[in-house]
Amino acid sequence: MISSQPSSESVRYVAGVDGCRNGWVVVLLELEEDSGVTSELCRVVPSFAHIVKLPESPRYIGVDMPIGLPLVAVPGGRACDREARRMLGKRRGTSVFAPPVRATLSADTYERAVAVNRASSKHEIAISRQVYELLPKLREVHDTLNPELQLRIREVHPELSFAAMNGDLPLEHSKRTAAGIKERLELLERSFPNVRGALECGTMDYVRRDDILDAYAAAWTAWRMSQGRARFVPESPELDSRGLRMGIWF
């Protein structure tokens, strides 16, 4: 079981991260000694390696990307994926995809990635085009992370975070709709008065609105980590072949 208790050291910054077209969108939260948020900053960095070296040195970083990849493809994906899908129900559970097996990271075509994933187990499970398009981002994450870094850089899923903000109720609308954007924005504004400004900032016009909202949701979970309030599924995480925990914080 992974403890969600904060470190005894002072926590000044936490961050949330989501992949975007031009790299990674990062939401940094500066915290007071009583753990309240004093400032919010949204920026884009070109690579995942930049996240590890952020000058603010966030104590916790929530990342909306699978951390820890299986060797064998099984129906429904990792245990954490199956549990997250169950918690989110039919509507929002579809946002939780089963990540590919680790060997697909070396695939240079969609057809090759499908063949590798199928060959990993008797289930012969393919991957979608959407998952294949995420392979460059997955490579960045897994080229960078190790078990020590994972103590502070942790996988989150924004829909679990939004459900937690909403009294553990999954949201009604997709983030791709105007109603879904409104729903998520209203939840975030309870804690982050500047989130609307981040969405409307002209310098962020090459980042999708839902990428910014998801990064804020990841930052909200990182904030909860600093307070010892974040939760984790499954309770006893699996380890991948490199010793990375396969689990999701929210």
Summary of the structure (lengths in Angstrom):
residues: 250
radius of gyration: 17.3
end to end distance: 15.0
largest distance: 52.7
contacts: 826
relative contact order: 0.22
helix: 40%
strand: 19%
